[in-house]
Amino acid sequence: MTQSSEQGFLTLPTGEKTDVCLDLFTTNPHRTYDAATDKTSIWLPYTNVGTGDYSLVILANFGTVITFKAVDPGDGRPFIKTSGTDKYLEVAGDYRGIDMVIGQDYDMTVDLPKLYKYNVANKQVTNDDVSSLIIHRLKVKTGLSGPVDYKISITGLNDWTNTVSVTQPNQYQLNNVNMQASSTHVVPIFQRNENLAIRIIGNTPFPVSLLGLDWEGKLNQRFYRRG
């Protein structure tokens, strides 16, 4: 499953292209700069603004993402402002002539099914739901992707989220998009499969491409004999 596009506005250093995953996104919107305040106003190409969050992706700074609320939240976070009937964002600094994308956020979520050891025989697949299985870790293979969250829910414990950042400080080129063409995410679990629920979340403007996954763990067949 992939959200990436072979032809898009974003380009990785390795040559792959993709688009952002934003609703109603537009590239290089009109902007004006006020030298007195050192702020840039970035104008939306539409006046009908929904209630969700909006993101501004600035490509000149490693794909910096600034999230704006649709209305003033009253807590100091940036929000979309109004001038007459026009809508605009205001950011500190001079961003004239810099590539950027703006659009409305949405999340991608994938709930994994219960994980079992399976057997293939006579073109049939059967799950071993009798043996005791403790899953130690997941290894998720991804294609062209941005950051990914793995929400782990364990019966009787508080949920926790493991965020896999795409690139490490010594693995990327400056002023490039925060994505990799391929990667393997190792997610620690250490829990019995029957007590476990896993949700994969993409909640950034960058795509998430899931190619497959493996699990590692301890299987105890409890000395049962199966026909």
N, C-alpha and C positions, 0 to 999 in steps of 0.2 A: 504494500500500500504506500502510495507516495503523494505528497502535495506539491512536489517540485515540477517545474516546467522546463523543457529543453530550450525554450526561447523566452528570455525574460530580461528584465532591467538590471538585475543583480548579476555580477560576474565574479567568479572566484579566481584566485591567482592561477589555478590549474586549468582555467578555461571554461568550466561548466557555467551554465546560465540558469537562472530561475527568477520567478517573480516573488514578491512578498505575499504573505497570506493575510491580507486585510480586505475588508469589505469597502467598496466605494473608494478604492485607492487611486491616487493620481500621482504622477511623477513630475518633479520639478515645478511645483505650484508657483504662482506669482508671489513675489515677496518685496517688501520695502524695508529700508534700513534707516534708522534714526541715529545719527552720529552723536546727538546730544545725550541720549540715554544709553547708547551702545546696545540697542536692541533691534532685532529683526522681526517684522510682522509677516507671517506666512498666511496667505489668504486661501480659504477653502473655495473650491469651484462650485459649491452648492450651499444653499441657505437652510435646507431642512436637515437639522442635526438631531440624531437619535439620542437615547439616554445612556448608551454604553460609553466605554473609554475609546479614545483615539490615540494613535501612535504616530510619531514622526521619526522616520529612520534617516539619519544623516550618514551618508556613505563615506564621507571624507575622514571619519574618525572611527575606523574599525566597526562600522555599522552601529553607531551610537543610537539608542532608542530612547525617546522622551515620550512619556505617556501623559495625555491630557484628559481631564474629566470633561464631560459634555456640559456640565453646569458647575458653578462655583461650589466646591465642597465645604468651604468655610474653614479649612484647616491649613491653608497656605500652599496646597498642591496646585500645579498649573491647570488652567481650564480654558475652554474656548470662549473668546470674547466676541462682542457684537459691536459693529459700527454701522448704524442705519439698519439695513437688512442683510449686510454682509457679515460673514463669520471669519475669524482669524485667530491664529496662535501667536504668542509673543515669546521669543526666546532671547536670552542674553548673548550678545556677540554679533558679528557680521557674517551672515551666511549667504550673501549674494554670490552667484556663480558656482555654488556647490551642489552636487547631485543629492537629491533627497526624495523620499516617498512619504505620503501621508494617507491615512485611511483609518477605518474603524476596526477595533480589535474583535476577534472571535477566537474561541478555544476549540482545539481538536482533542477529543478524548477517545481512548480505546480501552475497554474493560476486558482483561484477559480471562479466558475460561479457566476452570479448575485444572490444575496440572497433574497429570498421572504418567506413569510409565506405560507405554503402549507396545503392542506386538502386532506384527503384520504376518498373516498366514493365509494362503489360498485367496489372495487379493482382498482380504478382509482385515480391518483394523479393530483391535479390541483394547480397551483400557483396563489396566490392573488397578481396580479400586478397592482391593482387599488388603494388599501389602501396606506396610507402614512406610511412608515417604517423608523425609525431612529435607526440604530444599535449602541448600546452602547459598546459592547465588544464581542470578540470571545473567546470561550473556546475550544482549540484544544487538543484532546487526542492523546498522542503519546506512542508508544512502545519503544523498544530499540533504543535510539537515542543519537546523539551528539547535539551540539548547532544548533539552527534553527533561520533563519532570516524571518521576516514577513515584506514585502515591501507594504506599504499602499499608494495608489495613489488616490487623491481626486481632483475632477474637480476644477480648479482655484487655487489650492494650490500646493506648492512644495511637491514632494514625500518624505516620511520619512520611515525609517526602524527600526523596533523593534526587537532587538536581544535577544532571550531567552537563557541565559546561562544554562547549564544543571544542575549543582549542586552548591549550595551555600556553603560558607566557613565552615559552621558548619554541613554540610550534607555529606561529603565525607571522605574516608580514604586516608591518604597520600600514594603516590606512586601507585595510581591506575588510571585506565582509566577514562577520563572525560565523562562518559555516565551514563544514568539511564535506568533501565528496563522498567519503565513506568512513565508518568508525565502528567499533564494538564497545558497547556500554556494559560495564560489569556492575550489577546491582546486588549488594549483599542482602540476604533474606534470613537464613537460619531459623526456619519455622516449618512446622508440619503443614503439608499442603491443604489439609482439610480446614485449617484455621486461617487461611490466607486468601486475600483478595488484592489484586494488583490492577492499578489504572495507569495508563500511559497518557501523558498530557503534553500537548504543544500549545503554549499560551503566549508565544512571542510572535512578532511579525514574520519570522523566518519559517520555512517549511519543515515538516518532519516526514522522513521517508523510512518506513519500517520494512526491512527485507526478510527478517526471520529471527528466531530466538532459540537458544538452548538453555537447559537448566542443569545444574550440578547438585548432587545431594547424596543422601544415604538411604538406600532401599533395603528394607527388611521384610522378607517374604514370610516370616513367622512359621516356617517349616510346613506351610500348607502345600498340598499336592493338587495341581490343577490339571484337568483333562482338556 
